[in-house]
Amino acid sequence: MMQILLIGLGAGVAAALLFASVASGSLLSVLLFYLAALPILIAALGWSHWAAVVAAAFAALGLASVFGSFFLFAFLLGVGVPAWWLGYLALLARPGASGSPENLEWYPVGHLVVWAALIGAIGVTAAIPHFGTDAQSFNAALGRGFERMIRLQTHTPADAPLELPGVTDPKRVIDFLVMVVPPAAAVLATVTHVFNLWLAARIVKVSGRLRRPWPDISAMTFPAWAPLLLAVAIAASFVGDLVGIVAGILSASLLMAYAIIGFAVLHAITRNLASRALLLAGTYFIVLTFGWPVIAMTLLGLVDTMFNLRGRIGLKRGPPPTPLS
């Protein structure tokens, strides 16, 4: 128990420092900010979810004592609780078909990715009341915030007309940001949660403390209700008002989850190709550099979900060759 407490306190200090680093405003601090959940996840996967609870609580209280109560809730909703929950789920297991303790069925990786998407959407949605309680007030407050940021960047006084170099109508730029930033924030949150979980698992695995065997990530699948939830979210995004905004946020995070499935499909179907490493590296480079090609990965994930692309290709290839004795 003492070890769990000490590990939790240490992870909490690290998480709080990473989270607070964004106050410096440097580019490196932004990267460190997005890694704030990593120490909590390492504590959860390497020791116990109770260590993650201690880490999240200690970090939140420490941030609140220095920066105020807003940081307590921001940290818990955006970092602490999501990291604890994902770490807790990752180590859930039940006896397999044989009932043997050695043959455990671990919580599926695909379900963890869906949870990361849901948590990302919930975190962004939780920030909406800070800007407004209806669509009109939310969009107006968010637009004013973007306008202030643009004025600071361009050194434009508050009483002067807003100007952007090369832009004839700055208001259209602000309206565009108001429309795309909330779902984009959900996408970024989803990617951050998944990446931190993967990195924490790799670190814990190297240390020899990871209790569950490393899964075949390329074989991950989503729960049966995930496509239905995505369809409902996309349909509700056309409703308008806050319902449409929230549904758009959820749709974006779930579509990003399907992009992750798309990458898993790519890893699976290129497994026997001689140029696999070059193809995968090129795909990741293009997606990370340009961003929008992730749409192709999302479509690949959706196609695999509907038509079992990995299963069909696996049947055509046949079973792997039997090794010579």
N, C-alpha and C positions, 0 to 999 in steps of 0.2 A: 504493500500500500504506500509506503514511504517513497519507494522508487517511482511509482506512478505519479505521486504528488510532485516530486522534484522534476521529473520529466515534463509534466504539465506546466509547471512554473517556468521552466526554461523555454519551452516552446511558446508559451504566452508572451514572454519578453521578446523573443525573436519576431513573433507575428506582429506585436505592437510596434516595434521599431520599423519593420517593413511597411506597415500600413501608414505610419506617421511620416515616412520618408518623402511622401508626395508633397509635403508642405514646402520642401526646398525648391520645387518647381523645375528641377533639372530633368533631362530626358532619362537618365539612369534611374532616377527616383520613381518614374512612372512604371518602369519595368519591375522594380523592387515592390512597388505597391501591389501589382497584380500577382506577386508571389507570396503575398501575406498569408494565404491559407496553407502554404506548403508546410511550415513547422507543425501546424495543428494536425494535418493529415499524416505526417510522419509519426507524430506521437500516437495517433489513433491506430495506424496500421502496424506500427512496431511494438506498441505496448498494450494499449487498451483504449476503447472509446471514452473511458473515464478520464484518461490523461488528456484527451481532446477537450472534454468538458472543462477541466481545470484550466487548460491553456486558453480556451475561448473566453472564459469568465475573467481570468486574470488580465488578459490583454484588453478586454473591453473596459474593465474598471480602471486600469492604468491609463488608457486613452481618455476616459471621461475625466479623470482627476487632473489631467494636463490641459486638454482641449475643450472640455465641456461635455454635457450629456448627449449632444447630437452625435458625437463620435461613438458613444457607447452603442446607440441603436444602429448607427450606420455600420459599425464593425460587426455587430452580432448578426444583422440581417444580410449583410453582403459577404461576410467572410466566416465568422465564427460558427454559427449554426449550420450553414451549408457544408463546411469542412467536417464538422463533427458527424453530421448525418451521412455524408458520403462514406466517411471512414467506418462508421458503424455498419452500414449496409454491405460494404465490401468484405467484411469478415463474417457475415451471416452464412451459416451452413446448416444443412440437415442431412440425416443419414440417407445414403443412396439406396438403390434397389435391393442390394444384398443386406442392408441394415448394419454393415460393418462400420465401426468408427473410422477405419482407414479409407473407406469409400464414401466420401462426403460430396454432396452436391452444393457447390458454393453459389452465392448470389450472382446471377448472370451479369456479364459485363455490359450487354446491351441495355439491361434495365438500369444500370448505373448511369449510362449515357443519357437515357431518357430522364432520369432524375436530375442530372446536371442541367438539362434543358428546362425542366420545370422550375428548378430552383433559380436559374437565371431569369426566367420570366417573372417569377414571384418577386425577386429582388428589385427589378426595374419597376414593376407595378406598384410595389410598396412606396416608391418615391413619388408617385403621381400626386397624392394629396398634398405634398409639399408645394406643388405648383398650382393646383386648383382642384375643385370638386366636380367640375363638369368639363366637357371637351373644350368649350369656348374659353373658359378661364385658364385651363391647362395650356392650351396652345398659345394664348396671349402671354402668359407668364414665361413660358419657355422661349417665345419669340423675343421678349424683352431681355431675357438672359443672354441670348445669342447676340442681340444688338449691342449690349454692354461689352461683351467679349470682343466683338468686331471693332467697336470704338476704341477699346484699350489697345488692340493690336495696331490699328491705323492711326492712333493718337488724334482721334476726331473728338472735339468737344461735344458735350451732351446737347448744347443748344444749336449745333450746326447740323446741316443735312448730312445724312449718312452716305458715305461714298466708298466704293470699292474699286481698286484699279482694274480696268478692263471689263467692268460690270455696269451696264446701263441702269439696271433696276435692282438695287441691293435688297429690296423687300422680297423679291422672288427667291433670292438665295436664303434668306431667313426662313421663309415659308417652306422651302425644300428641306432645310435642316430640321425644322419642327416636325416634318413628316417622317424623315428617315432616321433621326437620331435615336428615338426610343426603341424601335426594333433592332437597330444596329447595336445599341447597348446590350440588348438581350442576347444577341449573337455573340458579342464579345464576352459576356458573362458566361455563356455556355462553354465557349472554347477555353476560357480561363479555368473553370471548374474541372473540365475533362483533363486539361494539360497538367494542372496541379496534382490531380489524383494519379495520373499516369507517372509523373515524375516522382512523387512521394513513394509509390509502389516500387519503382525501379531502385530508388535509394535504399528503401527498407530491404528489398530483395538482395542487394549487394551486401548489406550488413548481415544477412542471414537470419533476420528476424521476421520475415514475411511468412505467415502461417499458411496461407492458401497457395496452392501451386499456381505458377504463372499461366494465365489462360491463353487460348488461341484467339487473339483479338480479331484476326481476319475472319473468324467464324461467328462473330457476334450477331445476334438477332434482337429485334425489339419485341416487347410484349404485344399480344394480339390487339390490345385496345389502342395502341399508339397511332395507327393509321386513322382510326375513327376519330380520335381526339384532334389530329391534325386537320381532318376534313371539317369538323365542327368549328375549329378555330378559324380556318380560312373563310368559311361561310359567315361566321359572326363578325369578321373584320369588315364586312360591307354594311353592317348595321348602322354604324355611325355612333356619335357621342362617345362616352367613355368605354362603353362595351366594345365598340369597334377598335378603339385604341388598345385596350387590353388584349383583345383577340389578335390584333396585329402583332403585338409583342410576343404572345404565345406562339403564333404561327412562325415567326422569324426564328425563335429559339428551337422549335421542333424541326424546322427545315434545316437548320444547322446540324442538328442531331442526325438527320438523314444524310447530310454531306459527310459526316463521320462514318456512317455506314457505307457510303460510296467509296471512301478510302479503304475501308475493310474489304469491300468487293474487289477493288483494284489489286490489293495485296494478294487476295485469294486467286484471282483468275490469271495473275502473272507469275504464279509460283514456279512453273516449269519452264519459263522463258529464259533464254540465255542473256537477253538484254534487260532483265528485270530491274537490276539496280539502277541502270541509266534511266529507264522509263519512270520508275518511282521517284528518283531524285529530280528528274525534269518536271514531273507533275507537281511535286511539292514546291519547287522553285517558282513555277509559273503561278500557282495559286497564291503563294505568299507574296510574290512581287506585284501581281496585278489585282488580286482579290476577287474580281468578278468571275473568273473561271471556276470558282467554288460552286457556281450554279450547276455546272456539268456534273460535279460530284454529287450534288443533291439529287439530280435527275437519275444518276446511276444508282444511288441508294433507293430511290423510289421504285425504279424499274426492278431492282433485285427483290424488293419487298413484294411486288405484285406478281412477278413471274419466276421467282426463285432462280435467278441467273447463276448464282454460285453452284447450286445443286445441278442444274442442267449441264453446265460446263464440266462439272466433276464427273457426271455420268458419261459424257462423251470421251473424257480422258481415260476412264476406266480406273480400276484399283492400281495403287502403286506396285511397281515390280517387286517380286519376291527376292530377297537377298540370297545369293548363292551360299550354300553351306560348305 
